[in-house]
Amino acid sequence: MFDNVDWNEQSKRLLKSELVKRGISHEELAFLLNELGARETKASIDSKISRGTFSAAFLLQCLNALECEVFDPIIKEQNILKESRAKYNLSKGLEKTRK
């Protein structure tokens, strides 16, 4: 079911979306993380998010620094797209048989 999911890309998108929702820059995130005791710089955050290969611990630190209590990892999006296309193709096929 999740054979083609790029988990690094998904985690990167999740973190970026939470930053955008809150209007928080990488520099501000570095400050918030340092307040929690995590020693990060804007450059280290830029690098981690760009690569998308950060640890689960880093993701949790960021979500806590952002005071994020609930998040949706958006993994279901691929299934929704497949389902929508399937329904579209089915309805398109039914229209052709009706004509």
Residue, then its C-alpha position, 0 to 999 in steps of 0.5 A: m500500500f505504501d510501497n511508493v511513499d517517499w517517507n523523507e519527502q513526507s516528513k519534510r512536507l509535514l514540517k514545512s507545512e507546520l512552519v508555514k501555517r504558523g508563519i515561522s522561519h527557519e531562523e525563528l525555529a532555531f531560536l525556539l529549539n534553542e529555548l528547548g535546549a536543542r542546539e540548532t542553527k538556521a544553517s543546520i535546520d536549512s540543511k536538515i529540511s532540505r535533505g528531508t533526512f532528519s531524525a524522528a527526534f528532530l521532528l518531535q523537537c520541532l513540533n513541540a517547539l511549534e506547540c503543535e498538538v495535532f498534525d496530519p501526515i498527509i499520507k492518505e493524499q495518495n489514496i485519495l488521488k487514486e480513489s478520485r481518478a478511479k471514480y472519474n474513470l468509472s463515471k466517464g466509462l458509464e457516460k460512454t456506455r449510456k450514449 
